[in-house]
Amino acid sequence: MTLVTDLTPRFRHVRLLLAREKGHPGGDQNAGYDLLVPLDEEGQLDPHEWKTHQALCRVRRFNGDGETRVGHLRRKPGGQWYFDYEAGDQDDEIGFRLGEERFVTGEYVSIGRKNALHTYQVARVEKP
């Protein structure tokens, strides 16, 4: 079995947690994403490593109801990043400017889901 760390030292486990928003004034520690993604020295998504190791770039969405979904990090022609769970684009979640964001603890990223944009805080970034 090949481990991610055997392939590239750039892979990181990133935990995103729902930030403060309407309906969640204190955020929600039980709703968010776990990502396994390659990051460059600045903490940004590394498109070159992603292209080489696409199958390893995983996404797991979770919420307080115990619901989880597992998918992949994908990139559209033109560079827009998104989370892909099943065939087709009906369930895709679009990252708002994810290619420009820094995945550094304390930073914020936005993800579009069900025609709404939600903000998440980077809670943790660590080697897998």
Secondary structure, DSSP 4 states (H G I P E B T S, - for coil): ---HHHH-TTEEEEEEEE-SBTTBTT-EEEEEEEEEEEB-TTS-B-HHHHHHTGGG-EEEEE-TTS-EEEEEEEE-TTS-EEEE-SSSSTT-EEEETTTT----TT-EEEEEETTEEEEEEEEEEE--
